[in-house]
Amino acid sequence: MGINLVSEKDSKLRKYETVFIVRPTLDDESVDKTVHTVEEFIKSHGGNTINCEKKGRRRLSYEVKKMRDGFFVVLRYEAPAEAITPFKRMLSLSEDVIRSITVALDETALQVSL
C-alpha cells in the first residue's frame, strides 16, 4: 500500500499569522532570543515557520502594561490546530511579550499578500 505520510501530515497543518509585541526594555539580542524561542515552540509542536518579519520598535496607540512602545514581530507559520492553544498560552505567560494576536489565514488571503 502506498500511503504518503508526508502529505497526510502536511494536510493537517493550517497557516497562521501571529503579531506579537516584545517589551521595549530589551536589547536587540534579547529580542532575537525571544523570537527564536517562539519559533522553536512552534517547531516543537509539529509546525514550521514560513516567514518572520521584525518590524522594529513602534509607538503604541495606547499604554499596554505601563509601556508606551514595543518591538513588533509578525510571524507566519504552519501548525496543527491543536498546537495553537498552548502557543497562545505560552505567549500570554511570557514576561517578554506584552501583547499578541493570532489569526488563521485562508488561501485567498495568502494569494493577495504574496
N, C-alpha and C positions, 0 to 999 in steps of 0.2 A: 504494500500500500504506500502510495506516495503522499504522505502528509507533510506539508511545508510548515514547519514550526515557526519560522521567521515571519511569514506573512500573517499567521494567526496571532502572534504576539503583537506585530505592528498594527493589526486591525483593531486591537483593544486600546491602543494609545489614542488619546484625544489631544488636540492642540489647545494650549492655554497661553494667556499673557498675564503676567503679574507686574504691577508697578509698585515698587516699594521705596520708602524714603528712609535713608540712613541718617543717624544723628549727625549734626553739623560739627560736633566737637571732635570727631575722629579725623585722623590724618589720612592721606591717600592710601598708605599701606594698610591701615586698618579697614578702610572701605573695601579695598580689594580682597582682604581676608574675609570680610562679611559676605561679599558677593560669591566668593569661592565656596564658602560654607553652604550658602543657599543652593548653588549648582550641585554640590556634592550630595546634598539631601535629596534632590530630585533624582540624581543618578542612583542613589542607594534604594530608591523606591521604584525602580524599573523605568524611569523616564530618561530623556536626553534633551540637552539644550539645543535650540535652533539658533537663537540669536540673543546676545546680551549687549545692551546699549547703556553706557554710563552717561547720563545727560548732564551731570555736573551739579554744582551747588546752585540752588534756586531759592528765591524768596517764597515763603508760603503765603497763601491768601489770608490765612488765619492761624493763630497760635495753636500748636499741637504739642502737648506735654511741656508747656512753657518754652517752646522753641519757635523762633520766627523764620528759620530757614532750614534746609536739609539737602542731602545729596540724593538726587533722583536716579533710580535704576529701572530700566524697562527690560524684562526678561521674557522671551518667548521660548516655549518648550513643549515637548510631547510627554505625556504621562498617563498612567492608568487612572481612571476616575476615582478609584479607592485611595489614591495617594494624595488627593487634593486636601481632604480634611486634616490629615496630620501635617501637611505642608503649611496650611493656613495657621494651624495651632503653633507650629514652630516659629513662624514669623511673628505671631502675636506675643509669644513668650520671650522673644529675643530682645535684649536690652538695647541692641544697636539699631534695630528697626523701629521707627516711631509710627509708621503708618503703612498699610499695604492694601491693595485690591487685586483680586484675581478674577479674570473673566475667561470663559470658554470661547474659543474662536471657531466660527464656521468657515466653510470653504470659500464662500463669496467674499468674506472679509479678508481672507488671506490673499485672494487674487487681486483685490483692489489695492491692497497695501504694498504688494510686490511690484 
